[in-house]
Amino acid sequence: MRQPTDSYSEFEVSELFCANCKRATPVRKRLLLVLPSGNKFDYLCSVCGNSVGSKMDDDTSAFTILPPK
């Protein structure tokens, strides 16, 4: 039997509902934190700039632990 492949490993958001604008609006993705466990992104409404959501990914390539001097 074949193993099912994961066709949708990760989605990118293009619009989210903004409580301030009272409708779905396009969003801008902003890097909020770089953590050892992954990156945290914040989604901002492109109309009013209100935060409408967030996302954690598990990409740890941006985080590097430097050896002590």
Beta strands, then each sheet from edge to edge (+ up, - down):
strand 1: 15-18
strand 2: 23-35
strand 3: 38-45
strand 4: 51-56
sheet 1: 1+ 2- 3+ 4-
end
